[in-house]
Amino acid sequence: MKQHRQETLAFWIYIAFIISVWCVYFVLTTVILLIFLKLLIALTVGLIVATVMTLLFVLVQRIFHSLSQ
C-alpha cells in the first residue's frame, strides 16, 4: 500500500512539474512576443509555443528515461 502512495505522489509531482514548465514557457514567450506583436496574437502564439515545447520536453524526457533502463 505504501508503494502505491509513493507512485501516486510521484505522479502528481511530475504533473505539477510539467504544468510549471508550461507556465514558464508561456510567460516567457508571451512577454517576449508582446514587444513585437499585439496582445491577442502574442497570447495565441505563446499558447502554441508553450504547448509544443512542453510536449517536446516530455518526449525527450521519456526517450532518455527509456534509454537509461
Summary of the structure (lengths in Angstrom):
residues: 69
radius of gyration: 16.0
end to end distance: 25.1
largest distance: 53.5
contacts: 158
relative contact order: 0.10
helix: 91%
strand: 0%
